[in-house]
Amino acid sequence: MFDAAEDEAVRWALRHPLGPDEEDALQRWLALDPRHPGQLLRAMAALAAVDRALVPADVEKNHGDTRVSRRRLFVGAGGAIAATAVGTIGWSILAGEQVTTRRGEIRRLPLRDGSVATINTESELRVIFGQTDRRIVLDRGEAWFQVAKDRKRPFVVDAGIAQARAVGTAFSVEREDDGVRIHVTEGVVAAWAASASGAVTLLKAGQQAYFPDAASPPKVTTAPAAVERTLAWRNGEIALENETLAHAVTQFNRYNRQQLVIDDPTLGEERLVGLFQIDKPADFAATLAASHDVSVTVTSGSISLRRRIRERD
């Protein structure tokens, strides 16, 4: 059964989108209790799961009355539906079970403490919350964390050769074959190599760090614009600012089964600027065809790029 605050969180979740007066009232309710933001996140996550799993057939029966359908499904069915929905979001992971994303999947995962993890394509992590800390074990891939403040329980991400610790901030950790990258978008993050005794690097918003191994100090750079471009995947986008075509193709191919292929190696060195949708490699290829004199050949599994052969006069 829901308690009174959880019931109120459900009511707020069902009201979205909010008008200006309602938005002010919501902010006042959120400020009343530090638990309210987390309760609202859980309610919205559960509602989203209900929408995905149950609403379409019900809306058809009710001639499109989505608000009535959602309220009946989410509230009328009580804790059973809510528990099922929360399970699909991943509340069982709190015991340390793994969360895995498929190719092309970007998942937003609300956590029990009010934090949110946004998980990139083909990633795998475990969430382990204890009495003294909140721990994420990143086994592969990348995730961006917006961390709720809890000074008694620091938020630690373990990426094998490197670890990062924060209290209330926002940062990403990417575990690659050749190292670990950390990007900070808000606040301050303490990071260290797993085998480096006592050596801790403090990273501020707009900084990024690369750990090549478990013993070496990281290479740190300050580049706020580059950090934001690197994390454009959170919005389903690939942001390019003088990156090579080869780099862009690598990024697109991480998310799509229809793979981009560069048939001419020199073409891969072309520099590009632009903002593109991750899941639309064909649109990206069409842009190249129009702006870089590129010939495009499309099959069900690939999109081949080569320089267009110009006819001689």
C-alpha positions as CSV (number, residue, x, y, z in Angstrom):
1,M,0.0,0.0,0.0
2,F,1.1,3.6,-0.7
3,D,1.5,6.0,2.2
4,A,0.1,9.5,2.1
5,A,3.2,11.1,0.5
6,E,3.4,8.4,-2.2
7,D,-0.3,8.9,-2.9
8,E,0.4,12.6,-3.4
9,A,3.3,11.8,-5.6
10,V,1.1,9.7,-7.8
11,R,-1.4,12.5,-8.1
12,W,1.3,14.9,-9.1
13,A,2.6,12.5,-11.7
14,L,-0.9,12.1,-13.2
15,R,-1.3,15.9,-13.5
16,H,1.5,16.4,-16.0
17,P,1.8,18.6,-18.0
18,L,1.4,21.3,-15.4
19,G,0.3,24.9,-15.7
20,P,2.2,27.8,-14.1
21,D,0.2,27.8,-10.9
22,E,0.4,24.0,-10.6
23,E,4.2,24.1,-11.2
24,D,4.5,26.6,-8.3
25,A,2.4,24.3,-6.1
26,L,4.5,21.3,-7.1
27,Q,7.8,23.1,-6.2
28,R,6.3,23.9,-2.7
29,W,5.3,20.3,-2.2
30,L,8.8,19.1,-3.2
31,A,10.4,21.5,-0.7
32,L,8.3,20.2,2.2
33,D,10.2,16.9,2.6
34,P,13.6,15.7,1.2
35,R,11.9,12.4,0.3
36,H,9.3,14.0,-2.0
37,P,11.6,14.4,-5.1
38,G,12.5,10.7,-5.0
39,Q,8.9,9.7,-4.5
40,L,7.8,11.8,-7.5
41,L,10.5,10.3,-9.7
42,R,9.4,6.8,-8.7
43,A,5.7,7.6,-9.4
44,M,6.6,9.1,-12.8
45,A,8.8,6.2,-13.7
46,A,6.0,3.7,-12.8
47,L,3.5,5.7,-14.7
48,A,5.7,5.7,-17.8
49,A,6.0,2.0,-17.5
50,V,2.2,1.6,-17.2
51,D,1.8,3.9,-20.3
52,R,4.1,1.7,-22.3
53,A,2.7,-1.7,-21.2
54,L,-1.0,-1.1,-20.6
55,V,-2.4,2.2,-21.9
56,P,-2.7,1.7,-25.7
57,A,-5.4,-1.0,-25.6
58,D,-7.3,0.8,-22.8
59,V,-7.2,4.2,-24.6
60,E,-8.7,2.6,-27.6
61,K,-11.6,1.3,-25.5
62,N,-12.1,4.8,-23.9
63,H,-11.9,6.7,-27.2
64,G,-8.5,8.3,-26.4
65,D,-9.3,9.5,-22.9
66,T,-5.7,9.0,-21.8
67,R,-6.0,10.8,-18.5
68,V,-8.9,8.6,-17.3
69,S,-7.2,5.4,-18.4
70,R,-3.9,6.2,-16.7
71,R,-5.6,7.1,-13.4
72,R,-7.7,3.9,-13.4
73,L,-4.7,1.7,-14.3
74,F,-2.2,3.4,-12.0
75,V,-4.4,4.2,-9.0
76,G,-7.4,2.0,-9.3
77,A,-5.2,-1.1,-9.6
78,G,-3.3,0.0,-6.5
79,G,0.0,-1.3,-5.4
80,A,0.0,-4.4,-7.6
81,I,0.4,-2.4,-10.9
82,A,2.7,0.1,-9.3
83,A,4.9,-2.7,-8.0
84,T,4.9,-4.4,-11.5
85,A,5.8,-1.1,-13.2
86,V,8.6,-0.3,-10.7
87,G,10.0,-3.8,-11.3
88,T,10.2,-3.1,-15.0
89,I,12.1,0.1,-14.3
90,G,14.6,-1.8,-12.1
91,W,13.9,-1.4,-8.4
92,S,15.0,-5.0,-7.9
93,I,18.5,-3.9,-9.0
94,L,19.0,-2.4,-5.5
95,A,20.2,-5.8,-4.4
96,G,23.0,-5.7,-7.0
97,E,21.4,-7.2,-10.0
98,Q,22.6,-6.0,-13.4
99,V,20.9,-3.5,-15.7
100,T,21.8,-3.9,-19.3
101,T,21.0,-1.8,-22.3
102,R,20.8,-3.1,-25.9
103,R,22.4,-1.5,-28.9
104,G,20.6,1.8,-29.6
105,E,18.9,1.8,-26.2
106,I,19.4,4.9,-23.9
107,R,17.6,4.3,-20.6
108,R,16.8,6.8,-17.9
109,L,16.7,5.0,-14.6
110,P,15.4,6.7,-11.4
111,L,17.1,5.4,-8.3
112,R,15.7,4.9,-4.8
113,D,17.6,7.9,-3.3
114,G,16.3,10.4,-5.8
115,S,19.3,10.2,-8.1
116,V,18.9,9.4,-11.8
117,A,21.2,7.3,-14.0
118,T,21.0,7.8,-17.8
119,I,22.6,4.7,-19.3
120,N,24.1,4.7,-22.8
121,T,23.9,2.0,-25.5
122,E,25.3,-1.4,-24.8
123,S,26.1,-0.8,-21.2
124,E,25.9,-2.9,-18.0
125,L,25.9,-1.8,-14.4
126,R,24.8,-2.8,-10.9
127,V,23.3,-0.6,-8.2
128,I,24.3,-1.5,-4.6
129,F,22.9,0.9,-1.9
130,G,24.1,0.3,1.6
131,Q,24.1,2.0,5.0
132,T,27.3,3.9,4.5
133,D,27.5,4.5,0.7
134,R,25.6,4.3,-2.6
135,R,27.7,2.3,-5.1
136,I,27.4,1.8,-8.8
137,V,29.5,-0.9,-10.4
138,L,29.9,-0.1,-14.1
139,D,30.9,-3.4,-15.8
140,R,30.9,-2.0,-19.3
141,G,29.7,1.0,-21.3
142,E,28.7,4.5,-20.1
143,A,26.3,6.2,-17.8
144,W,25.6,9.8,-16.7
145,F,24.5,10.3,-13.1
146,Q,22.6,13.1,-11.5
147,V,23.2,12.6,-7.9
148,A,20.9,13.4,-5.0
149,K,22.7,14.9,-2.0
150,D,23.2,12.6,0.9
151,R,26.3,13.6,2.9
152,K,26.1,10.5,5.1
153,R,26.3,8.2,2.0
154,P,28.6,9.3,-0.8
155,F,27.8,8.2,-4.3
156,V,30.7,6.0,-5.7
157,V,31.0,4.7,-9.3
158,D,33.4,1.7,-9.6
159,A,34.7,1.3,-13.2
160,G,37.3,-1.2,-12.5
161,I,40.6,0.6,-13.0
162,A,39.2,3.9,-11.8
163,Q,36.6,5.1,-9.3
164,A,34.7,8.4,-8.9
165,R,33.0,9.7,-5.8
166,A,30.4,12.5,-5.4
167,V,27.8,13.7,-2.9
168,G,25.5,15.9,-5.0
169,T,26.6,16.5,-8.5
170,A,26.3,15.3,-12.1
171,F,28.9,13.4,-14.1
172,S,29.4,10.5,-16.5
173,V,31.7,7.5,-16.4
174,E,32.7,5.6,-19.5
175,R,34.5,2.3,-19.4
176,E,36.4,1.6,-22.6
177,D,38.7,-1.2,-23.7
178,D,41.7,1.0,-23.2
179,G,40.8,3.0,-20.1
180,V,38.1,5.0,-18.2
181,R,36.8,8.5,-19.0
182,I,35.0,10.8,-16.6
183,H,33.1,13.9,-17.6
184,V,31.8,16.3,-15.0
185,T,28.8,18.5,-15.8
186,E,28.0,19.9,-12.4
187,G,29.7,20.2,-9.0
188,V,32.9,18.5,-8.0
189,V,33.9,14.8,-8.4
190,A,36.8,13.0,-6.7
191,A,38.4,10.4,-8.9
192,W,41.3,8.0,-8.5
193,A,43.0,5.1,-10.1
194,A,42.2,1.8,-8.3
195,S,45.8,0.9,-7.6
196,A,47.1,4.4,-6.9
197,S,47.6,4.7,-3.1
198,G,46.0,7.9,-1.8
199,A,46.2,9.8,-5.1
200,V,42.9,11.6,-5.6
201,T,42.1,14.1,-8.4
202,L,39.3,16.6,-8.0
203,L,37.4,17.3,-11.1
204,K,35.2,20.4,-11.5
205,A,32.3,21.1,-13.9
206,G,33.5,21.3,-17.5
207,Q,36.5,19.0,-16.9
208,Q,37.2,15.5,-18.2
209,A,39.7,12.9,-17.1
210,Y,41.1,9.9,-18.8
211,F,42.6,7.0,-16.8
212,P,44.7,4.7,-19.0
213,D,45.3,2.0,-16.3
214,A,44.8,1.2,-12.6
215,A,48.0,2.9,-11.4
216,S,48.7,6.0,-13.5
217,P,47.3,9.5,-12.7
218,P,44.7,10.7,-15.1
219,K,45.1,13.1,-18.0
220,V,42.8,16.0,-17.1
221,T,41.5,18.7,-19.6
222,T,39.1,21.6,-19.1
223,A,36.7,21.9,-22.0
224,P,33.1,22.6,-21.1
225,A,31.9,22.7,-24.7
226,A,33.6,19.4,-25.5
227,V,32.0,17.8,-22.4
228,E,28.5,18.8,-23.6
229,R,29.2,17.6,-27.1
230,T,30.4,14.3,-25.8
231,L,27.3,13.8,-23.7
232,A,24.9,14.8,-26.5
233,W,23.8,11.1,-26.5
234,R,21.7,11.8,-23.5
235,N,19.3,13.6,-25.8
236,G,19.6,11.1,-28.6
237,E,22.1,13.2,-30.6
238,I,25.6,13.2,-32.0
239,A,27.3,16.6,-31.8
240,L,30.2,17.3,-34.1
241,E,32.6,20.3,-34.0
242,N,35.5,19.7,-36.4
243,E,35.6,16.0,-35.7
244,T,36.5,13.6,-38.6
245,L,34.0,11.7,-40.6
246,A,35.6,8.5,-39.3
247,H,34.9,9.6,-35.7
248,A,31.3,10.3,-36.7
249,V,30.8,6.9,-38.3
250,T,32.2,5.2,-35.2
251,Q,29.6,7.0,-33.1
252,F,26.7,6.2,-35.3
253,N,27.6,2.6,-35.6
254,R,27.5,2.2,-31.8
255,Y,23.8,2.8,-31.9
256,N,22.5,1.3,-35.2
257,R,22.4,-2.1,-36.8
258,Q,22.5,-0.5,-40.2
259,Q,26.2,0.3,-40.3
260,L,27.9,3.2,-42.0
261,V,30.9,2.1,-44.1
262,I,33.6,4.5,-45.5
263,D,34.9,3.0,-48.8
264,D,37.5,5.7,-49.3
265,P,40.0,6.1,-46.4
266,T,40.8,9.7,-47.4
267,L,37.1,10.5,-47.0
268,G,37.3,9.5,-43.3
269,E,39.6,12.5,-42.7
270,E,37.0,15.1,-43.7
271,R,36.1,17.4,-40.9
272,L,32.4,17.9,-40.0
273,V,30.3,20.3,-37.9
274,G,26.7,19.6,-37.0
275,L,24.1,18.1,-34.7
276,F,22.5,14.8,-35.9
277,Q,20.0,12.3,-34.6
278,I,21.7,9.1,-33.3
279,D,19.1,6.7,-34.8
280,K,19.0,8.3,-38.3
281,P,22.3,7.3,-40.1
282,A,20.5,7.6,-43.4
283,D,19.7,11.2,-42.8
284,F,23.4,11.8,-41.9
285,A,24.5,10.2,-45.1
286,A,22.0,12.3,-47.1
287,T,23.6,15.4,-45.5
288,L,27.0,14.2,-46.6
289,A,25.8,13.6,-50.1
290,A,24.5,17.2,-50.3
291,S,27.4,19.0,-48.7
292,H,30.6,16.9,-49.2
293,D,30.2,15.5,-52.7
294,V,29.7,12.0,-51.3
295,S,28.1,9.0,-53.1
296,V,25.8,6.9,-50.9
297,T,24.8,3.3,-51.4
298,V,22.1,1.9,-49.1
299,T,21.3,-1.7,-48.3
300,S,19.3,-3.2,-45.4
301,G,22.5,-3.7,-43.3
302,S,24.8,-0.9,-44.5
303,I,25.2,2.6,-45.8
304,S,28.4,2.9,-47.9
305,L,30.1,6.3,-48.4
306,R,32.5,7.1,-51.1
307,R,33.7,10.2,-52.9
308,R,31.5,11.0,-55.9
309,I,33.4,10.5,-59.2
310,R,33.1,13.6,-61.2
311,E,32.8,13.4,-64.9
312,R,35.5,15.0,-67.0
313,D,34.5,17.9,-69.3
